[in-house]
Amino acid sequence: DRGNVKTDEKFEIDFGGTAKVTVKLTDGGKLAANKSASAYDKETGTFTFTITLDADADISNALIEDKLGDSLELVADSIELDGVKTGFRADTAANPFKVTIPSLTKGEHKLTYKAKIKDDVILNYNGEIPGLDNSADVSVEDKTVHVKGDASYSHTWLEKDNSGVGKDGKITWIVKLNPEGD
């Protein structure tokens, strides 16, 4: 909680005797942010990314530049601010995509969107899928906060196992294709 810290005001700390210092605290701006990624939703084939914005005061023109990892693509029209699709402008033509919030009131706000693993990527990997990193720069005035919220997912297309060498000297292999059934 940053509510009890007064910023941009000078105050004096007296250490006794002649030891005094004048301090002016700044917290880098009026906005703090963090980012998270949900678990992979197999039913929708998506991750939900959330940027939590904590505004110390009313803010104008907050800019979020969100960089999706190489294996991710934004789900069209999935961006929401506080659960609604209004109150912001989005430019999703490039990566990073940009969201501008013209007016943000004091308090906590959540910017969410969905991203999916590109089709050609998920078909090419057995195990951990690379390129699911995700970061954003959140800027207000001349201050920028960098946040990361990487996703992870492992998919098994092929599973192979054996029970060892049998009495006949042969190995029996068990091969399962798409054992997770998705």
Phi and psi in degrees as a GROMACS rama.xvg file:
@    title "Ramachandran Plot"
@    xaxis  label "Phi"
@    yaxis  label "Psi"
@TYPE xy
-97.1256  5.15812  ARG-2
-65.1979  -26.1091  GLY-3
-93.861  4.14175  ASN-4
-104.805  118.92  VAL-5
-87.3015  125.577  LYS-6
-110.388  159.757  THR-7
61.878  22.3742  ASP-8
-123.276  137.474  GLU-9
-82.9762  143.017  LYS-10
-148.806  160.755  PHE-11
-109.174  138.299  GLU-12
-110.871  123.057  ILE-13
-103.686  117.424  ASP-14
-93.6613  4.91809  PHE-15
93.8681  150.274  GLY-16
65.4003  -130.98  GLY-17
-99.7572  5.85243  THR-18
-87.618  101.678  ALA-19
-135.98  148.889  LYS-20
-140.226  141.33  VAL-21
-100.717  130.402  THR-22
-125.01  142.901  VAL-23
-128.091  113.242  LYS-24
-88.3634  139.214  LEU-25
-131.341  148.393  THR-26
-110.362  15.1519  ASP-27
84.9421  2.01132  GLY-28
145.67  -170.471  GLY-29
-100.082  4.52018  LYS-30
-136.316  130.025  LEU-31
-111.76  155.264  ALA-32
-149.533  152.026  ALA-33
-145.236  165.918  ASN-34
-137.554  146.337  LYS-35
-143.757  161.875  SER-36
-126.205  139.511  ALA-37
-76.715  170.924  SER-38
-67.3484  158.571  ALA-39
-67.6098  128.057  TYR-40
-94.225  104.773  ASP-41
-65.688  -28.3769  LYS-42
-68.8294  -40.7992  GLU-43
-98.5582  -14.5936  THR-44
70.3505  31.0767  GLY-45
-135.151  163.056  THR-46
-108.355  149.6  PHE-47
-108.352  122.594  THR-48
-100.929  138.403  PHE-49
-128.459  126.959  THR-50
-107.855  116.55  ILE-51
-93.7229  124.022  THR-52
-108.685  129  LEU-53
-118.818  102.118  ASP-54
-93.8661  126.478  ALA-55
-75.8022  -19.3592  ASP-56
-153.999  172.476  ALA-57
-62.6369  139.678  ASP-58
-128.5  144.643  ILE-59
-114.042  141.784  SER-60
55.6609  54.0276  ASN-61
-74.2981  135.067  ALA-62
-119.072  126.815  LEU-63
-114.094  122.428  ILE-64
-112.294  109.616  GLU-65
-107.707  122.696  ASP-66
-105.456  112.434  LYS-67
-82.3726  144.233  LEU-68
-62.1501  163.417  GLY-69
-59.9125  -23.9309  ASP-70
-95.1166  2.42982  SER-71
-111.473  151.697  LEU-72
-137.892  142.124  GLU-73
-67.2674  136.907  LEU-74
-81.526  122.029  VAL-75
-54.05  138.406  ALA-76
59.2347  27.1348  ASP-77
-98.4952  -4.62315  SER-78
-73.1369  131.966  ILE-79
-138.405  147.466  GLU-80
-116.764  117.525  LEU-81
53.654  38.7784  ASP-82
85.2971  2.87812  GLY-83
-130.185  158.738  VAL-84
-95.3035  25.3031  LYS-85
-127.698  169.441  THR-86
92.9331  10.0919  GLY-87
-155.781  165.286  PHE-88
-118.029  137.662  ARG-89
-123.654  135.538  ALA-90
-117.654  102.053  ASP-91
-105.535  15.5031  THR-92
-71.4242  -22.7416  ALA-93
-130.679  172.478  ALA-94
-122.331  110.71  ASN-95
-78.3492  145.514  PRO-96
-86.002  158.418  PHE-97
-122.22  138.625  LYS-98
-125.751  125.686  VAL-99
-110.952  127.611  THR-100
-109.412  105.149  ILE-101
-62.3136  -34.7406  PRO-102
-144.489  122.334  SER-103
-126.471  121.975  LEU-104
-79.0394  160.644  THR-105
-58.2306  139.071  LYS-106
124.122  -168.947  GLY-107
-94.2463  137.212  GLU-108
-136.386  152.455  HIS-109
-124.986  123.35  LYS-110
-102.341  121.664  LEU-111
-125.581  153.902  THR-112
-158.626  164.526  TYR-113
-111.138  145.611  LYS-114
-135.938  148.238  ALA-115
-120.038  158.376  LYS-116
-75.5762  132.131  ILE-117
-59.3778  140.003  LYS-118
-55.6354  -43.9268  ASP-119
-68.7191  -21.2288  ASP-120
-78.3203  -49.9664  VAL-121
-63.6393  -28.574  ILE-122
-75.4638  -17.4615  LEU-123
-99.5747  0.342073  ASN-124
-127.819  138.457  TYR-125
-114.488  105.158  ASN-126
118.159  -148.072  GLY-127
-63.1941  129.611  GLU-128
-87.1725  123.582  ILE-129
-81.9051  168.737  PRO-130
77.757  24.6217  GLY-131
-100.261  17.6197  LEU-132
-70.4108  154.954  ASP-133
-155.409  131.254  ASN-134
-143.779  162.932  SER-135
-147.386  148.901  ALA-136
-108.7  124.424  ASP-137
-109.191  117.569  VAL-138
-120.231  136.228  SER-139
-136.148  125.677  VAL-140
54.2493  -123.776  GLU-141
-104.557  16.1021  ASP-142
-107.707  138.428  LYS-143
-130.192  133.653  THR-144
-112.321  128.72  VAL-145
-99.8285  127.886  HIS-146
-128.82  149.343  VAL-147
-125.899  144.85  LYS-148
-150.688  73.1805  GLY-149
-72.6793  144.511  ASP-150
-101.022  164.596  ALA-151
-146.573  148.265  SER-152
-160.038  139.639  TYR-153
-124.359  130.376  SER-154
-123.737  135.589  HIS-155
-108.902  113.477  THR-156
-90.7663  -34.0743  TRP-157
-138.342  131.142  LEU-158
-127.133  130.233  GLU-159
-129.716  136.963  LYS-160
-150.403  160.151  ASP-161
-139.444  160.889  ASN-162
-99.7088  12.5903  SER-163
93.5733  -172.964  GLY-164
-83.4885  125.89  VAL-165
-78.8214  175.638  GLY-166
-60.426  -25.1465  LYS-167
-85.8655  2.37296  ASP-168
81.9446  8.53546  GLY-169
-104.568  152.03  LYS-170
-103.638  130.807  ILE-171
-101.809  120.805  THR-172
-97.6574  142.243  TRP-173
-114.345  119.532  ILE-174
-117.842  125.047  VAL-175
-115.494  125.507  LYS-176
-94.3851  129.473  LEU-177
48.7149  59.7251  ASN-178
-63.1917  -19.1342  PRO-179
-83.193  -12.4155  GLU-180
73.131  23.1727  GLY-181
